[in-house]
Amino acid sequence: MFVKTLLLLIPAALLAQWTPELSMKVRTVSAVVPSPNGRLAVWTETWPVMDGEKSESVTHVFLAQTGGVQTSGVQTSGVQTSGGQTSGVQTKGGGSGRLQLTRGEKSANAPSFSPDSAWVFFASERSGKRNLYRIPVDGGEAEQITNWTGTLGAYLVSPNGKWLAFAAREPDTEEDRAKREKRDLRVIDENPHNQSLWMVPVEPNVEPNAEGKRPVKKVAAGPYHVGAFDWSPDSRRIAYETRPTPDANDGRLADIYEVEVETGNVRPVAATAASESQPRYSPDGRYLAYVRGNESARRIDGNRIVLLALAGMKARELPASADESPALAGWAGGRMIFTEGRGTRAALYTMPVDGAPTLLFQPARGTFGAGLALNRTGSHAGLAMQAPDQPVEAYVMDLASSPGAPKPVRVSEANTSLARQPLGETRLIRWKSAKDGKEIEGLLTLPVNYQQGKKYPLILNIHGGPAGAFSETFIGVSGLYPLASFAARGWAVLRANPRGSSGYGLPFRSSNVDDWGGGDYTDLMSGVDAAIAMGVADPNRLAVMGWSYGGYMTNWVVTQTSRFKCAATGAGLSDMISMWGTNDIPSVLDDYFEGASFEQPQRYIQMSPLAHIQNAGTPMLILHGEADIRVPTSQGYEMYTALKRKGTPVEMVVYPRTPHGPQEPKFVLDIMRRHIDWVAKYIGE
């Protein structure tokens, strides 16, 4: 009774703390698209469903007006609602209420507007297969446009509003029959599941085909897989990416072709030894901009924007961007718009037809997602923004009225009603690498109620890639590493961007070639030393963890030092020889190790954690997806078996149905909890 009375006397804020369960309530916001007239915006919100036998994520489409109002220093659009959802009517308090356009157990995603801004198109599997739909912007019943029974990928509305182009694969009835009859063997590299390019009319008075459905037309097909594409402004042509197969390893072989939709005539517009992708027509149709890699086709050699004059088919490489990794969003007037990483934040740039790129926008704090979208007129941009202490929301920027200094306006309320518990402060820190004095950046999240001068347990969290990078995202989001929960438990977290990371220029990104476990390892250890020197980290209570390449580095760390009390490796590489022959992108290892495993066997062995396993005595948690083809589960088993044979404390958890990135919410929650429990077991509170 005394304990209960005491608890009642303690303020609720002191009892509450961030937990993995609370992180699961944070919604994901993506696919922010402004309407052609700039007055509306759509986006998607995703949340988990974990009731009973369900463990899945559901995504739905939301809409709001883009006109903002000033609220406590933050520009917003619309009015406050409970949970960010409305019934499609004006919400209490006046203003422009937000509309949840789609509902139901089946997700809806990939929203886009019709050219007149009157309709929203989206994709959904509500019919049993992924198909395309449209719905009026003021809500109502959605109309199914396609009746596809195969697999359907990306789509795009024509500028004249008459057609939907989409990439898709026809149903394979023989393959389905073989599966039913248990004859579904696979011959490797035979019959790739390539997509072709198709069109379907969307005008209201289209004459149906014999089955009473809108007729579809195959526009382009060949011995290749169709990827991203773009309509010409006059709706007469489509420029589209191709590669031999949809396999990830063939991404470097991408070319660009152009088809006349009326005649079906196809011509190559960018088909060299380099990788060409991301085609974007200029508003006047004179140019096609695209992104081209180096002719070596190595992923680490950088990319440039190329401008192709369609009349004479003359291509011109434009000046390099800062990181040489531009993601081309499209055109705004006579200039191209692209994004790329800039340190721990994303940045928006303009590229003129003649001249160097210019920084247009970068958040003062926080970052935005890679999927920035321009409307068809290039007047507005949609982006999903967040900060370490602010969950993600949808924003729109007016590029036409403020071309030099656009300001984001918040249009969503996906997470505004989220219960807020105390968060640890996240600071950007820098240190010098002990290897060569190179400056390294990282994000240091302090424990909740951090006290200057007090030393805390520290978790070193290592990113994947290796060309990934940690950015200033919300620490309370659900994911593999519950940063907010770590901070709530009294632990500091260092997320370093060692050499090899993106966002710091091509020389920095390529400086770990033929040096995995060398300079990058020293950069990480120097970061831990810096956190100790700052008086934040307790050198006797250190943990290390990471996923994918971060898992590789975790495996490497425990074979090089005993300073960490525990480690957790997720989808980690352990044996580089077997990794080369069993994963789905062996060419990535070719790039970094300057050859295949049979060409550089000693190099592969030397950089394998298993080659140094005799030094590993750190207790290890191994997590791996059973359906992982990027880093096959055998990599985890090899590490587990070796540590078990050595007598090192080790635990391995395998998640069925799970690819390289865990997706099922119950598994994600389990991974977060296991990371907390493992660290608590070995370094305490």
RORODREN-189494 format. One line per 8 residues: number of its first residue (from 1); their letters; for each residue x, y, z of C-alpha. Coordinates in Angstrom, 2 decimals. Layout:
N
NUM> a> X,Y,Z  ...
% end
This chain:
685
1> mfvktlll> 0.00,0.00,0.00  2.89,2.32,0.83  4.43,1.73,-2.62  1.16,2.48,-4.41  0.74,5.69,-2.41  4.29,6.74,-3.22  3.74,6.15,-6.93  0.64,8.31,-6.84
9> lipaalla> 2.69,11.16,-5.40  5.27,11.02,-8.21  4.38,13.18,-11.24  3.32,11.10,-14.24  6.03,12.71,-16.38  8.69,11.22,-14.15  7.22,7.72,-14.39  6.75,7.82,-18.16
17> qwtpelsm> 9.57,7.10,-20.54  10.00,6.27,-24.19  9.55,2.59,-25.01  9.59,0.45,-28.16  5.82,0.15,-27.82  5.49,3.93,-28.05  7.79,3.99,-31.08  5.40,1.64,-32.84
25> kvrtvsav> 2.76,4.38,-32.64  4.84,6.82,-34.67  3.44,7.00,-38.18  5.61,7.03,-41.29  4.92,9.80,-43.79  6.04,9.56,-47.42  5.06,10.21,-51.05  4.25,13.91,-50.52
33> vpspngrl> 2.95,15.20,-53.87  1.65,18.73,-54.57  -1.16,19.18,-57.11  -0.38,20.79,-60.50  -2.15,23.99,-59.43  -0.24,24.01,-56.13  -3.36,24.31,-53.98  -3.51,20.73,-52.70
41> avwtetwp> -1.13,18.05,-51.54  -1.43,14.31,-51.01  0.78,12.03,-48.98  0.72,8.60,-47.39  0.74,7.61,-43.74  1.76,4.13,-42.60  1.12,2.44,-39.26  1.41,-1.11,-37.93
49> vmdgekse> -1.43,-3.58,-37.40  -0.52,-6.24,-34.84  -3.90,-7.60,-33.78  -4.17,-11.35,-33.30  -2.65,-13.14,-36.27  -1.86,-9.90,-38.10  1.61,-8.41,-38.26  1.61,-5.98,-41.14
57> svthvfla> 1.77,-2.31,-42.03  -1.16,-0.43,-43.53  -0.72,2.64,-45.72  -3.39,5.15,-46.73  -3.63,8.36,-48.72  -4.35,11.75,-47.13  -5.03,15.16,-48.68  -4.99,18.79,-47.53
65> qtggvqts> -4.85,22.30,-48.90  -1.38,23.81,-49.03  -2.22,27.30,-47.75  -0.46,27.61,-44.39  -1.27,29.37,-41.14  1.26,30.40,-38.52  1.11,28.37,-35.29  3.78,28.77,-32.59
73> gvqtsgvq> 6.46,29.56,-35.13  5.62,26.59,-37.36  3.74,27.10,-40.60  0.94,24.58,-40.94  -1.94,23.90,-43.25  -5.48,23.06,-42.19  -6.68,22.68,-38.61  -5.98,20.50,-35.60
81> tsggqtsg> -7.68,17.11,-35.72  -7.57,14.05,-33.52  -5.03,11.61,-34.92  -4.70,13.43,-38.22  -7.79,11.75,-39.77  -11.07,13.30,-40.83  -14.30,11.99,-42.23  -14.00,14.10,-45.34
89> vqtkgggs> -15.94,17.09,-43.99  -14.73,20.41,-42.69  -13.36,19.92,-39.19  -14.48,21.83,-36.14  -12.82,25.20,-35.83  -13.01,26.19,-39.49  -10.20,26.22,-42.01  -9.35,23.54,-44.55
97> grlqltrg> -9.80,20.10,-42.94  -7.55,17.26,-43.88  -9.10,14.37,-45.72  -8.24,10.70,-45.43  -8.96,9.70,-49.01  -8.55,5.93,-48.69  -9.55,3.46,-45.99  -9.84,-0.24,-45.38
105> eksanaps> -7.66,-3.23,-44.57  -5.82,-3.06,-47.90  -3.20,-0.38,-48.30  -3.25,2.41,-50.85  -0.02,4.06,-51.96  1.83,5.91,-54.75  -0.62,8.86,-54.96  -0.53,11.39,-57.81
113> fspdsawv> -2.82,14.05,-59.25  -4.59,14.38,-62.58  -3.35,17.39,-64.59  -6.49,19.38,-63.70  -5.93,18.68,-59.96  -9.45,17.20,-59.71  -8.51,13.56,-59.17  -6.03,11.59,-57.12
121> ffasersg> -4.68,8.36,-58.57  -3.27,5.63,-56.36  -2.27,1.97,-56.36  -3.83,-0.72,-54.17  -4.25,-4.49,-53.86  -7.87,-4.16,-52.74  -8.91,-6.21,-55.79  -6.57,-9.02,-54.85
129> krnlyrip> -3.78,-7.81,-57.18  -2.05,-4.44,-57.37  -4.12,-2.15,-59.59  -4.60,1.56,-60.27  -7.52,3.64,-59.02  -8.66,7.25,-58.93  -10.79,9.19,-56.50  -12.13,12.79,-56.53
137> vdggeaeq> -10.15,15.23,-54.40  -13.23,15.88,-52.26  -13.60,12.18,-51.44  -16.11,9.57,-52.49  -15.89,6.16,-54.08  -12.69,5.19,-55.85  -12.88,4.02,-59.47  -10.72,1.09,-60.55
145> itnwtgtl> -8.82,1.97,-63.75  -6.86,-1.22,-64.42  -7.81,-4.87,-64.02  -4.31,-6.27,-64.08  -3.78,-9.86,-62.96  0.01,-9.93,-63.26  2.47,-7.77,-61.35  2.19,-3.99,-61.66
153> gaylvspn> 4.95,-1.52,-60.79  5.31,2.25,-61.23  2.78,4.38,-63.12  2.56,7.97,-64.40  -0.32,10.13,-65.63  0.20,11.72,-69.04  0.42,15.56,-69.09  -2.76,15.78,-71.20
161> gkwlafaa> -4.60,13.63,-68.65  -5.73,11.04,-71.21  -3.48,8.11,-70.32  -1.87,6.20,-67.53  1.45,4.61,-68.41  2.58,1.78,-66.16  5.33,-0.81,-65.94  4.00,-4.33,-65.49
169> repdteed> 4.51,-8.02,-66.11  1.78,-10.17,-67.60  0.52,-13.13,-65.59  2.43,-16.36,-66.18  -0.27,-19.03,-66.16  2.23,-21.85,-66.74  4.32,-20.71,-63.78  1.22,-20.58,-61.59
177> rakrekrd> 0.17,-24.06,-62.73  3.65,-25.45,-62.04  3.50,-24.08,-58.52  0.11,-25.71,-57.87  1.38,-29.03,-59.24  4.63,-28.89,-57.24  6.73,-28.62,-60.41  7.97,-25.13,-59.61
185> lrvidenp> 11.70,-25.70,-59.93  13.85,-22.71,-60.89  16.62,-22.58,-63.47  18.90,-19.78,-62.31  19.00,-16.75,-64.64  16.31,-18.22,-66.87  13.03,-16.39,-67.61  13.64,-13.21,-65.59
193> hnqslwmv> 10.49,-11.49,-64.36  10.88,-8.47,-66.62  8.31,-5.68,-66.82  7.12,-4.06,-70.06  5.64,-0.59,-70.59  1.86,-0.33,-70.95  -0.85,2.34,-71.34  -4.50,2.54,-70.37
201> pvepnvep> -6.92,5.39,-71.23  -8.43,7.28,-68.30  -10.91,9.53,-70.07  -14.48,8.98,-68.79  -16.11,7.90,-72.07  -13.67,5.22,-73.17  -15.14,2.35,-75.18  -14.57,-0.85,-73.17
209> naegkrpv> -13.01,-3.98,-74.63  -14.76,-7.31,-75.09  -14.49,-8.00,-71.36  -16.12,-4.69,-70.50  -12.86,-3.21,-69.20  -10.64,-0.33,-70.22  -8.36,-1.56,-73.02  -4.63,-1.69,-72.29
217> kkvaagpy> -1.89,-1.22,-74.86  1.67,-2.53,-74.71  3.89,0.41,-75.60  7.39,-0.99,-75.27  8.89,-4.39,-74.53  12.07,-6.27,-75.22  14.72,-8.47,-73.70  14.90,-6.07,-70.79
225> hvgafdws> 13.18,-4.89,-67.64  11.46,-1.47,-67.65  12.16,0.75,-64.65  11.46,4.46,-64.08  10.04,6.55,-66.92  8.76,10.04,-67.82  6.22,11.49,-70.23  7.21,14.18,-72.71
233> pdsrriay> 5.27,17.46,-72.17  3.19,16.86,-75.33  2.25,13.32,-74.17  3.59,11.82,-77.39  6.74,10.12,-76.09  7.95,8.28,-73.03  11.57,8.02,-71.95  12.17,4.90,-69.88
241> etrptpda> 14.94,3.03,-68.08  15.86,-0.50,-69.05  18.21,-3.13,-67.69  18.65,-6.81,-68.55  16.68,-8.10,-65.54  15.10,-6.70,-62.37  17.92,-8.28,-60.34  19.72,-5.79,-58.10
249> ndgrladi> 23.08,-6.75,-59.60  21.92,-5.50,-63.02  21.21,-1.97,-61.75  24.58,-0.80,-63.04  23.58,-1.86,-66.58  20.69,0.60,-66.90  20.12,2.42,-70.21  17.47,4.87,-71.40
257> yevevetg> 15.21,4.47,-74.45  12.44,6.62,-75.88  9.22,5.38,-77.47  6.62,7.19,-79.58  3.36,6.08,-77.99  1.34,6.33,-81.23  3.65,4.35,-83.50  5.61,2.27,-81.01
265> nvrpvaat> 8.89,3.37,-82.59  11.74,3.03,-80.10  15.15,4.66,-80.14  18.05,4.53,-77.68  18.81,7.90,-76.14  21.45,6.90,-73.57  22.89,3.42,-73.95  26.59,3.34,-73.14
273> aasesqpr> 28.83,1.28,-70.89  27.91,3.68,-68.09  24.72,3.42,-66.05  22.02,5.86,-67.21  18.85,6.44,-65.21  16.27,8.93,-63.90  15.04,10.44,-67.23  13.31,13.83,-66.88
281> yspdgryl> 11.96,15.92,-69.81  12.31,19.69,-69.70  8.99,21.64,-69.67  9.49,22.75,-73.30  10.42,19.25,-74.47  13.79,20.34,-75.87  15.91,18.45,-73.37  16.03,15.19,-71.53
289> ayvrgnes> 17.99,15.29,-68.30  19.22,12.09,-66.72  21.84,10.77,-64.31  24.89,8.95,-65.64  27.51,7.00,-63.77  31.14,6.60,-64.61  31.83,4.30,-67.57  33.46,1.87,-65.17
297> arridgnr> 29.89,1.36,-63.90  31.29,0.98,-60.37  28.78,2.15,-57.79  31.44,4.10,-55.92  32.69,6.21,-58.84  30.08,8.95,-58.65  27.23,10.16,-60.87  26.65,13.29,-62.94
305> ivllalag> 23.57,14.94,-64.41  23.62,14.86,-68.21  21.61,17.13,-70.51  20.56,15.66,-73.85  19.38,18.02,-76.61  16.73,15.87,-78.27  16.79,17.66,-81.63  20.41,16.81,-82.39
313> mkarelpa> 20.82,13.99,-79.83  23.87,15.70,-78.36  24.55,14.96,-74.69  26.44,17.28,-72.37  27.67,16.39,-68.90  26.84,19.12,-66.38  29.10,20.22,-63.49  29.46,17.76,-60.65
321> sadespal> 27.31,18.09,-57.56  28.96,18.27,-54.15  28.47,14.60,-53.30  28.28,13.33,-56.88  25.16,11.35,-55.99  22.27,13.48,-57.31  18.67,12.25,-57.17  16.96,14.10,-60.00
329> agwaggrm> 13.46,15.27,-59.03  12.57,17.10,-62.25  12.38,20.63,-63.63  11.19,23.93,-62.19  11.02,26.32,-65.09  14.34,26.30,-66.90  16.33,24.68,-64.13  16.64,21.13,-62.87
337> iftegrgt> 15.96,20.22,-59.24  17.85,17.48,-57.43  18.56,16.31,-53.90  21.49,14.63,-52.22  22.97,14.22,-48.76  25.01,17.02,-47.23  26.51,15.79,-43.99  23.78,14.66,-41.63
345> raalytmp> 21.05,16.50,-43.55  19.51,16.28,-46.99  19.77,19.25,-49.31  17.81,20.57,-52.30  19.76,22.01,-55.24  19.06,23.67,-58.57  21.06,22.94,-61.71  20.83,25.45,-64.56
353> vdgaptll> 21.20,24.42,-68.18  24.46,26.37,-68.21  26.30,26.75,-64.93  27.05,25.07,-61.65  24.54,23.71,-59.12  23.28,26.01,-56.38  22.01,25.10,-52.92  18.33,26.01,-52.76
361> fqpargtf> 17.22,24.60,-49.41  18.57,22.71,-46.45  16.77,22.48,-43.10  18.36,24.51,-40.30  18.03,21.31,-38.28  16.70,17.88,-39.13  16.40,16.43,-42.60  13.94,15.29,-45.27
369> gaglalnr> 13.44,12.00,-47.06  14.97,11.06,-50.40  11.62,10.91,-52.18  11.13,14.64,-52.82  8.46,15.18,-55.49  7.77,18.11,-57.80  4.35,18.76,-59.23  4.00,18.59,-63.01
377> tgshagla> 4.23,22.38,-63.36  7.36,22.61,-61.22  5.82,25.28,-59.00  5.77,23.27,-55.76  7.80,20.55,-54.07  6.57,17.98,-51.56  8.81,16.50,-48.90  8.65,14.58,-45.62
385> mqapdqpv> 10.62,16.45,-42.95  11.71,15.47,-39.44  14.29,16.25,-36.76  15.78,14.25,-33.88  13.11,15.61,-31.54  10.32,16.06,-34.12  8.50,13.14,-35.82  8.04,13.15,-39.56
393> eayvmdla> 5.32,15.21,-41.23  4.41,16.19,-44.80  5.52,19.61,-46.04  5.08,21.59,-49.24  7.35,24.32,-50.61  6.29,27.03,-53.09  9.18,27.25,-55.55  7.50,29.72,-57.90
401> sspgapkp> 6.69,32.61,-55.54  9.91,32.29,-53.52  12.44,30.73,-55.93  15.46,31.88,-53.94  14.39,30.95,-50.43  11.43,28.57,-50.33  9.89,27.84,-46.94  8.28,24.50,-46.09
409> vrvseant> 4.64,24.56,-44.98  3.40,21.63,-42.92  0.24,20.05,-44.34  -0.11,16.84,-42.32  -0.91,15.99,-38.71  0.25,12.40,-38.73  2.07,12.58,-35.40  0.93,15.81,-33.78
417> slarqplg> -1.26,13.97,-31.26  1.46,11.49,-30.35  2.06,11.22,-26.61  5.40,12.94,-26.03  7.78,11.51,-23.47  11.18,13.03,-22.65  13.76,12.59,-25.39  17.52,12.62,-25.13
425> etrlirwk> 19.21,15.55,-26.82  21.01,14.75,-30.09  24.16,16.72,-30.89  26.30,16.85,-34.02  29.91,16.21,-33.02  33.19,16.00,-34.93  36.52,14.35,-34.23  39.82,13.55,-35.92
433> sakdgkei> 40.57,10.01,-37.01  43.64,8.47,-35.41  44.51,6.97,-38.80  45.24,10.16,-40.74  43.61,13.11,-39.00  40.56,13.05,-41.32  37.57,14.87,-39.81  34.66,12.57,-39.01
441> eglltlpv> 31.11,13.52,-38.08  28.59,11.74,-35.93  25.37,12.19,-34.00  25.62,11.79,-30.24  22.31,11.23,-28.45  22.56,11.93,-24.74  20.57,10.11,-22.05  17.33,11.65,-20.85
449> nyqqgkky> 18.07,14.02,-17.94  21.75,14.08,-18.90  24.02,15.61,-16.25  27.24,17.30,-17.30  30.26,15.53,-15.84  28.49,12.21,-15.25  29.68,9.24,-17.31  27.10,7.02,-18.99
457> plilnihg> 27.05,3.69,-20.84  27.61,4.26,-24.57  26.23,2.34,-27.57  28.20,2.64,-30.81  25.62,2.23,-33.59  27.12,1.59,-37.06  25.19,2.25,-40.27  24.87,0.02,-43.32
465> gpagafse> 25.91,0.58,-46.90  28.80,0.98,-46.56  27.83,4.15,-48.40  24.92,4.86,-46.07  24.92,7.73,-43.60  23.19,8.63,-40.38  21.04,11.75,-40.69  19.08,13.90,-38.29
473> tfigvsgl> 15.96,11.77,-38.22  13.47,11.43,-35.36  14.98,9.23,-32.66  11.59,8.00,-31.47  10.61,6.26,-34.68  10.18,2.49,-34.77  13.09,0.66,-36.30  15.85,-1.78,-35.59
481> yplasfaa> 17.51,0.51,-33.05  15.16,2.21,-30.53  17.30,5.30,-29.97  14.77,7.12,-27.80  14.33,4.03,-25.63  18.11,3.68,-25.30  18.29,7.29,-24.09  15.38,6.72,-21.71
489> rgwavlra> 17.31,3.84,-20.13  20.21,6.17,-19.38  22.45,5.19,-22.30  24.21,7.51,-24.72  24.28,6.54,-28.41  26.95,7.48,-30.96  26.01,7.17,-34.62  29.16,7.82,-36.62
497> nprgssgy> 29.59,8.50,-40.34  33.06,7.02,-40.95  34.92,7.15,-44.25  32.87,5.42,-46.91  29.69,7.28,-45.89  27.64,9.38,-48.31  27.12,13.11,-47.93  30.79,14.11,-47.64
505> glpfrssn> 31.96,14.00,-51.25  33.21,11.27,-53.56  36.81,11.11,-52.23  35.48,10.48,-48.71  32.90,7.94,-49.92  35.48,5.94,-51.87  38.24,6.09,-49.24  37.36,2.65,-47.86
513> vddwgggd> 38.03,0.84,-51.15  40.25,-2.15,-50.44  40.23,-1.10,-46.80  37.16,-2.52,-45.06  38.00,-2.80,-41.39  40.91,-0.37,-41.77  40.32,3.37,-41.83  36.60,2.99,-41.18
521> ytdlmsgv> 37.31,0.94,-38.05  39.80,3.55,-36.82  37.27,6.33,-37.48  34.71,4.52,-35.31  37.12,3.83,-32.46  38.29,7.46,-32.56  34.64,8.51,-32.21  34.25,6.36,-29.10
529> daaiamgv> 37.48,7.88,-27.75  36.05,11.36,-28.41  32.85,10.57,-26.50  34.98,9.34,-23.58  37.18,12.46,-23.73  34.05,14.64,-23.64  33.20,13.07,-20.31  29.98,11.51,-21.67
537> adpnrlav> 30.93,7.84,-22.15  32.03,5.43,-19.46  34.94,3.45,-21.01  33.99,0.42,-18.92  30.41,0.24,-20.19  30.48,0.18,-24.00  28.29,-1.72,-26.49  28.42,-1.92,-30.29
545> mgwsyggy> 25.74,-2.83,-32.84  24.86,-2.46,-36.50  22.93,-3.95,-39.44  24.19,-5.11,-42.86  27.56,-3.39,-43.38  27.04,-2.15,-39.82  26.72,-5.83,-38.90  29.95,-6.56,-40.76
553> mtnwvvtq> 31.72,-3.80,-38.83  30.28,-5.12,-35.56  31.64,-8.57,-36.39  34.97,-6.96,-37.28  35.10,-4.83,-34.12  34.80,-7.82,-31.77  37.73,-9.51,-33.53  39.92,-6.42,-33.17
561> tsrfkcaa> 39.24,-5.17,-29.63  37.85,-6.32,-26.30  36.80,-2.85,-25.15  33.07,-3.51,-25.71  31.10,-5.44,-23.09  28.57,-6.73,-25.62  27.73,-6.60,-29.31  24.66,-7.13,-31.53
569> tgaglsdm> 25.07,-7.87,-35.22  22.13,-7.76,-37.62  22.37,-9.33,-41.10  26.13,-9.06,-40.70  28.76,-10.27,-43.16  31.29,-12.67,-41.65  32.94,-14.66,-44.48  33.67,-12.53,-47.53
577> ismwgtnd> 34.57,-15.52,-49.75  31.20,-17.22,-49.29  29.42,-13.84,-49.25  30.62,-13.06,-52.78  29.16,-16.26,-54.21  25.83,-16.32,-52.40  24.48,-12.74,-52.22  22.41,-10.98,-54.90
585> ipsvlddy> 24.86,-8.12,-55.63  28.37,-9.62,-55.80  29.48,-6.75,-58.03  29.41,-4.44,-55.00  32.19,-6.49,-53.45  34.01,-6.36,-56.81  33.92,-2.57,-56.53  35.25,-2.36,-52.99
593> fegasfeq> 37.74,-5.25,-53.14  38.88,-4.47,-56.71  37.94,-7.86,-58.06  36.00,-11.03,-57.43  36.79,-13.40,-54.58  38.62,-15.83,-56.90  40.69,-12.93,-58.27  41.60,-11.46,-54.88
601> pqryiqms> 41.30,-14.41,-52.46  43.82,-13.16,-49.91  42.17,-9.74,-49.80  38.76,-11.29,-49.18  40.12,-13.57,-46.47  42.05,-10.79,-44.72  38.93,-8.60,-44.55  36.70,-11.41,-43.27
609> plahiqna> 35.83,-11.24,-39.55  35.95,-15.04,-39.42  39.64,-14.94,-40.33  40.26,-13.23,-36.97  37.61,-15.04,-34.91  40.21,-16.37,-32.47  40.30,-12.85,-30.96  36.52,-12.60,-30.40
617> gtpmlilh> 35.46,-12.86,-26.78  32.68,-10.26,-26.67  29.16,-11.61,-25.95  27.29,-11.44,-29.25  23.61,-11.25,-30.24  23.07,-12.30,-33.88  19.83,-11.34,-35.67  19.07,-12.41,-39.24
625> geadirvp> 16.16,-12.69,-41.66  15.58,-16.16,-43.11  14.66,-14.75,-46.54  17.66,-12.42,-46.77  19.29,-12.63,-50.21  21.37,-9.48,-49.78  23.32,-10.93,-46.84  22.31,-14.61,-46.76
633> tsqgyemy> 21.43,-16.12,-43.40  24.44,-18.43,-43.75  26.63,-15.44,-42.88  24.97,-15.31,-39.47  25.18,-19.07,-39.00  28.92,-19.04,-39.75  29.52,-16.37,-37.11  27.27,-18.13,-34.60
641> talkrkgt> 28.93,-21.53,-35.08  32.43,-20.09,-34.72  31.61,-18.15,-31.54  29.77,-21.12,-30.07  32.74,-23.40,-30.78  35.03,-20.87,-29.06  32.81,-20.74,-26.00  32.01,-17.04,-26.45
649> pvemvvyp> 28.52,-16.13,-25.16  26.34,-15.96,-28.26  22.63,-15.98,-29.08  21.15,-16.14,-32.58  17.58,-15.30,-33.59  16.30,-16.05,-37.11  13.15,-14.33,-38.38  11.09,-16.33,-40.93
657> rtphgpqe> 9.82,-14.66,-44.14  12.14,-11.73,-43.41  14.30,-10.13,-46.13  17.36,-7.96,-45.57  15.31,-5.26,-43.87  12.75,-6.61,-41.34  9.25,-5.43,-42.19  6.71,-7.32,-40.09
665> pkfvldim> 5.86,-5.06,-37.12  5.92,-7.85,-34.51  9.44,-8.75,-35.60  10.55,-5.11,-35.57  9.20,-4.76,-32.03  10.95,-7.95,-30.98  14.26,-6.70,-32.40  13.98,-3.42,-30.51
673> rrhidwva> 13.24,-5.24,-27.26  16.09,-7.72,-27.77  18.59,-4.93,-28.34  17.52,-3.28,-25.08  17.60,-6.53,-23.09  21.01,-7.54,-24.46  22.62,-4.22,-23.60  20.97,-4.11,-20.16
681> kyige> 22.28,-7.61,-19.42  25.91,-6.67,-19.99  26.32,-2.94,-19.28  23.36,-2.25,-16.98  21.43,0.98,-16.50
% end
